[in-house]
Amino acid sequence: MNQDTRELYNQTAQRWQRREPNSLSDFTARPRVFDLCGEVRDLSVVDLGCGEGYCAREIASRGAAQIQGIELSQSMVDLAKSQQRPEDAVIEYRQGNVTDLPYADESFDLAMGVFVYNYLTIQQTGQSFSEVFRVLKPGAAFVFSVPHPAFPFIRADHEAPFYFDAMGNGYFSSRDQQCQGEIHCRDGSVLNVQMIPKSLEDYFSLLAGAGFSTLPQVQEYGVTQDMLELDREFFEPVADVPLHLAFRIIR
């Protein structure tokens, strides 16, 4: 059954509040996505699906000159604003939709979307990619991450610390169908997440359809040895499994 994403995050916003890495993907994905963004000092950045500001604050700490965060859930925007520190003054948050960006053409040096496109349909993702292409300056980078398209079908059991329920569907039959899931945190809490599966072909085709003409850099993320040494009990159930996929492409 489909669940409204805006309502989900309006209801669960407070669960996402953190200053330090806590959820599985705070360890297995976000640090690598930040590195994939490259040098951000003095850049203007748009954070797509910014949530409660975790990623925007990290990019601010790396010296970005200006960050615009846009988020569907007003509760998440309110939480992000409530956590503003003096060093976060370069960040501005607003409620809005990544399929219709309220920014001028060629406004940004970098667009970042950390686990936002897994919530969008194929059509909505294409609309957002076109908007990203519009607001990026020529030569600017677009970096985004999603749950690995193969993950729900490699690890189908409803077990910690991460799963999606594909409702018995396979890789192709689940395409563009909303799946509910959970991602666990090291403090014992659980976060509700969603995924609308798309194929690798979809992502490449949608980027090209939006106007991007270069070949994207693609990275696959999973558990590393350092993570196992940090907390084997937490990370080992998803060791040697492709958890996340990240893209970097130049406008």
C-alpha positions as CSV (number, residue, x, y, z in Angstrom):
1,M,0.0,0.0,0.0
2,N,1.3,3.4,-0.9
3,Q,2.1,5.8,1.9
4,D,2.2,9.6,1.4
5,T,5.9,10.6,1.8
6,R,5.2,14.1,3.1
7,E,2.9,12.7,5.8
8,L,5.4,10.0,6.8
9,Y,8.1,12.6,7.4
10,N,5.8,15.1,9.1
11,Q,5.0,12.3,11.5
12,T,8.5,11.0,12.1
13,A,10.7,14.1,11.8
14,Q,12.0,14.1,15.3
15,R,13.4,10.5,14.9
16,W,15.9,11.9,12.4
17,Q,17.4,14.5,14.6
18,R,21.1,13.8,15.2
19,R,24.5,15.6,15.4
20,E,26.7,12.6,15.0
21,P,26.4,9.6,12.6
22,N,23.7,7.2,13.9
23,S,21.7,5.5,11.1
24,L,23.3,2.7,9.0
25,S,23.6,5.0,6.0
26,D,25.3,7.7,8.1
27,F,28.2,5.3,8.1
28,T,27.9,3.3,4.9
29,A,26.9,6.1,2.5
30,R,26.9,9.8,3.5
31,P,30.6,10.2,4.2
32,R,31.4,8.8,0.8
33,V,28.8,10.9,-0.9
34,F,30.3,14.0,0.7
35,D,33.7,13.0,-0.7
36,L,32.2,12.4,-4.1
37,C,31.0,16.0,-4.1
38,G,34.7,17.0,-4.1
39,E,36.0,20.4,-2.9
40,V,33.0,22.5,-2.0
41,R,34.8,25.6,-0.5
42,D,33.2,28.8,-1.7
43,L,30.6,27.0,-3.8
44,S,26.8,27.6,-4.0
45,V,25.0,24.3,-3.3
46,V,21.5,23.1,-3.5
47,D,20.6,20.2,-1.2
48,L,17.7,18.3,-2.7
49,G,15.5,16.6,-0.1
50,C,17.6,18.1,2.7
51,G,15.6,16.5,5.5
52,E,16.5,17.9,8.9
53,G,19.8,19.4,7.6
54,Y,22.3,16.7,8.4
55,C,24.0,16.9,5.0
56,A,23.7,20.6,4.6
57,R,25.5,21.1,7.9
58,E,28.3,18.9,6.8
59,I,28.7,20.7,3.5
60,A,28.7,24.0,5.4
61,S,31.4,22.8,7.7
62,R,33.5,22.1,4.5
63,G,33.4,25.7,3.5
64,A,30.5,26.1,1.1
65,A,29.6,29.7,0.5
66,Q,25.8,29.3,0.2
67,I,23.5,26.3,0.6
68,Q,19.8,26.1,-0.3
69,G,18.0,23.2,1.2
70,I,14.6,22.2,-0.2
71,E,12.5,19.5,1.5
72,L,8.9,18.2,1.0
73,S,8.1,17.9,4.7
74,Q,7.5,21.1,6.6
75,S,8.2,19.3,9.9
76,M,11.7,18.4,8.7
77,V,12.3,21.9,7.5
78,D,11.2,23.2,11.0
79,L,13.6,20.7,12.6
80,A,16.4,21.8,10.4
81,K,15.9,25.4,11.2
82,S,15.7,24.7,14.9
83,Q,19.2,23.2,14.8
84,Q,20.9,26.2,13.1
85,R,24.1,27.2,14.7
86,P,26.1,30.4,13.9
87,E,28.4,28.4,11.7
88,D,25.3,27.3,9.7
89,A,24.3,30.8,8.6
90,V,25.1,30.0,5.0
91,I,22.2,27.5,4.9
92,E,18.7,28.5,4.0
93,Y,15.9,25.9,4.2
94,R,12.5,25.9,2.6
95,Q,9.6,23.6,2.0
96,G,9.2,22.6,-1.6
97,N,9.3,19.9,-4.2
98,V,12.4,18.8,-6.0
99,T,10.3,18.4,-9.2
100,D,9.7,22.2,-9.3
101,L,12.8,24.0,-8.0
102,P,12.2,27.7,-7.0
103,Y,15.6,28.9,-8.2
104,A,16.8,30.8,-11.1
105,D,18.6,29.2,-14.1
106,E,22.3,28.4,-13.7
107,S,22.3,29.3,-10.0
108,F,24.4,26.6,-8.4
109,D,27.9,25.1,-8.5
110,L,26.8,21.8,-7.0
111,A,23.5,19.9,-6.6
112,M,23.4,17.2,-4.0
113,G,20.5,14.7,-3.5
114,V,21.2,12.2,-0.7
115,F,18.5,9.5,-0.7
116,V,15.7,11.6,-2.2
117,Y,15.2,9.9,-5.6
118,N,14.2,6.6,-4.0
119,Y,11.0,8.4,-3.0
120,L,10.1,9.6,-6.5
121,T,8.5,7.8,-9.4
122,I,10.3,7.4,-12.7
123,Q,8.4,10.4,-14.1
124,Q,9.0,12.5,-11.0
125,T,12.7,11.7,-11.1
126,G,12.9,12.8,-14.7
127,Q,11.2,16.0,-13.9
128,S,13.6,16.7,-11.0
129,F,16.7,15.8,-13.1
130,S,15.5,18.4,-15.7
131,E,15.1,21.0,-13.0
132,V,18.6,20.2,-11.6
133,F,20.1,20.6,-15.1
134,R,18.3,24.0,-15.4
135,V,19.6,25.4,-12.1
136,L,23.2,24.1,-12.4
137,K,25.9,26.3,-13.9
138,P,27.7,24.8,-16.9
139,G,30.5,22.6,-15.7
140,A,28.8,22.1,-12.3
141,A,28.4,18.7,-10.7
142,F,25.2,16.8,-9.7
143,V,25.8,14.1,-7.0
144,F,23.1,11.9,-5.7
145,S,22.7,8.6,-3.9
146,V,19.9,6.0,-3.8
147,P,19.5,2.5,-2.2
148,H,21.2,0.1,-4.5
149,P,18.6,-1.1,-7.1
150,A,19.5,-4.8,-6.4
151,F,19.4,-4.5,-2.6
152,P,15.8,-5.5,-1.9
153,F,16.1,-8.6,-4.0
154,I,19.5,-9.7,-2.6
155,R,18.4,-9.3,1.0
156,A,14.6,-9.8,1.0
157,D,14.2,-10.8,4.7
158,H,12.7,-8.2,7.0
159,E,15.7,-8.0,9.3
160,A,17.9,-5.4,10.9
161,P,19.7,-3.2,10.1
162,F,18.1,-2.5,6.7
163,Y,15.5,-3.9,4.4
164,F,12.8,-3.0,1.9
165,D,9.6,-5.0,1.4
166,A,9.3,-5.7,-2.4
167,M,5.9,-7.5,-1.7
168,G,7.0,-10.6,-3.5
169,N,7.9,-8.8,-6.7
170,G,11.2,-9.2,-8.6
171,Y,13.7,-6.7,-9.9
172,F,11.7,-5.8,-13.0
173,S,8.1,-6.3,-11.7
174,S,8.7,-4.0,-8.7
175,R,9.9,-1.1,-11.0
176,D,8.0,2.1,-10.1
177,Q,6.1,0.5,-7.2
178,Q,6.5,1.9,-3.7
179,C,8.2,-0.3,-1.2
180,Q,8.2,0.3,2.6
181,G,11.3,-0.4,4.6
182,E,13.3,0.3,7.7
183,I,16.8,1.5,8.4
184,H,18.2,0.9,11.9
185,C,20.4,3.2,14.0
186,R,23.3,2.3,16.3
187,D,21.4,3.8,19.3
188,G,18.7,1.1,18.8
189,S,16.1,3.4,17.1
190,V,14.4,2.5,13.8
191,L,13.6,4.8,10.9
192,N,10.8,4.3,8.4
193,V,12.0,4.7,4.8
194,Q,10.6,4.1,1.3
195,M,11.9,3.1,-2.1
196,I,10.3,3.2,-5.5
197,P,12.7,0.9,-7.4
198,K,14.2,2.0,-10.7
199,S,16.6,0.2,-12.9
200,L,20.2,1.3,-13.7
201,E,18.9,1.9,-17.2
202,D,16.3,4.2,-15.8
203,Y,18.8,6.4,-14.1
204,F,21.1,6.7,-17.1
205,S,18.1,7.3,-19.5
206,L,16.6,10.0,-17.2
207,L,19.9,11.8,-16.9
208,A,20.4,11.9,-20.7
209,G,16.7,12.9,-21.1
210,A,17.3,15.9,-18.8
211,G,20.1,17.2,-20.9
212,F,23.2,15.7,-19.2
213,S,25.6,14.5,-22.0
214,T,28.6,13.3,-20.0
215,L,29.2,9.8,-18.7
216,P,28.4,9.7,-14.9
217,Q,30.8,8.4,-12.4
218,V,29.1,5.6,-10.5
219,Q,30.0,4.1,-7.1
220,E,28.6,1.2,-5.2
221,Y,28.7,1.3,-1.4
222,G,28.6,-1.4,1.3
223,V,30.1,-2.2,4.7
224,T,33.9,-1.8,5.0
225,Q,36.3,-3.5,7.3
226,D,36.6,-0.3,9.4
227,M,32.8,-0.5,10.1
228,L,33.0,-4.1,11.1
229,E,35.8,-3.2,13.5
230,L,33.7,-0.4,15.0
231,D,30.6,-2.4,15.6
232,R,30.6,-6.0,14.1
233,E,27.2,-6.9,15.6
234,F,25.5,-3.9,13.9
235,F,27.2,-4.0,10.5
236,E,27.8,-7.7,9.9
237,P,24.2,-8.7,8.8
238,V,24.7,-6.5,5.7
239,A,28.4,-7.1,5.1
240,D,29.2,-8.0,1.5
241,V,25.9,-6.7,0.2
242,P,25.5,-3.7,-2.2
243,L,23.6,-1.2,0.0
244,H,23.8,2.1,-1.9
245,L,24.5,3.5,-5.4
246,A,25.9,7.0,-6.0
247,F,26.2,9.1,-9.2
248,R,28.3,12.1,-10.1
249,I,27.7,13.8,-13.4
250,I,28.8,17.1,-14.9
251,R,26.3,19.6,-16.4
